[in-house]
Amino acid sequence: MFGKKENIAETGIQKTLEQMRDFSITTGYSFEGKPIRQYIAPVAAETMVGAIMGTAVIPALPTTPFSGALKDSGKAIDAGRYAVLGQMMDKAKEAGANALIGLDFKYVVVDKNGLLVMGLATAVAI
């Protein structure tokens, strides 16, 4: 069963990477050589990673560093981050944007083995 969870997470990451081909993203506030034509709206998204994640299937985070699952928890956090990024790109595209600036992620531990991954950026047209 663990292999299936991992494949679902990897599929989500791959989907987001494919979306990024036609979309510009930066943690900064400008793109060199590409002027920002319009500031559209702030966009935000969030997802749960770990034991209490609703319908998403991502490996649970380890409760101790000795659980042997650190590598898997890194994959889970990556999957959560890419899920949030995919949601943010979808929202930005719906608003008419083709780029995100000021991308920032925040992480909040929920209970002992859950992690809330949140993302915030500004949708712009370049």
N, C-alpha and C positions, 0 to 999 in steps of 0.2 A: 504494500500500500504506500510506503514512503516514496518509492520510485515514481508512482503516479502523481503524488503531490509535487515532487520536484519537477516533473515534466510539465505540469500545469503552470507552475511558477516560471519556468524557462520559456514557455509559449507566450506568457504575458509580457515578459521582458522583450522577446523577439518582436512581438507586435508593436510595442512602444518604440523600439529601435527603428522599425520600418516607418512609423509615423514621423520620426525625427528627420528623415531624408528630405522632406519638403517643408521643414519648419526650422526656424532659427531660434536658438535658446542661448541665453548667457546669464551668468550670475552678476554681471556688470550692468551698466545702464545705457550702453550704446554698442553699436556694431561698427567696427572700423570700415569705412568705405561704403556704408549703407545708412543713409540718413533715416531717422524715424519720421514717417509721414503723418502718423496719427497715434495718439495714446488712446486706447479704447476702454479698458477697464481692468481693475484688479481681478485676478482669478485665484481661487483657492480650492484645494481638495484634500481629502484625508482618507486613510484606510487603517484597519487594524491588522497587525501581524502577530501571530502567536495563537494561543489557545482559544481566545475569544474573538474570532474574526468574522463571525457571521457566515456568509456563504463562500467566502474566499478560501481556497485550499492552499495554505502555505505552511511549511514545517514550523512547529512550535519552537519558541526561543528556549534555550537552556536556562535552568534555574541556577546552575552553578557552572563555573568555568571548567569543572572537572567532569562534566556530563558527557564529554566526547562529542558534543554537537556544535562546537563553535563554528566550524566550517559551514554547517547547515544553517546556523542562525544568521551568518553573514549573507548566505543566499536568500534567506527569508527577508532580511532587511532590504537587500537589493530589489527583490521582487516587489516589496511594499513601496519602495521609492519609485520604481518604474510604473507601478499601478497609479500612483498619485500623479506622476508626470503625464501619463497617458490621459487621465481625467482632465488635467489642466489644459493640455493641448486641445482636447475635444471642446472644452468650454470656450477656449480662445478662438478656435476656428468658427464655432457657432456665432461668435460675436463679430466675425469678420477680420480677425487678426491672422497674421502669418508668422508671428514671433512672440517670444516671451523674454522680458528683461527682468533683472533683479531676482532671479530664481533663488529661493531659500527653502530649506527643509528644516523642520523641527521634529524632535522625537520625544515622546512622553511615555514613561513606563506606566502601564495600567495593571494593577494587581501585581502578581509576582512573575507572570510569564506572558504578558501581553504588551504590545508596543503600538502606540498610536503614531503613525507617520503622517505629518501634515506638510503641505507645500503651499507657497504663496509666491506670486509673481505679477507683473503687469503685462497685459496683452497689448501688443502694438502692431501696427502695419508698417512694414519697411519696403 
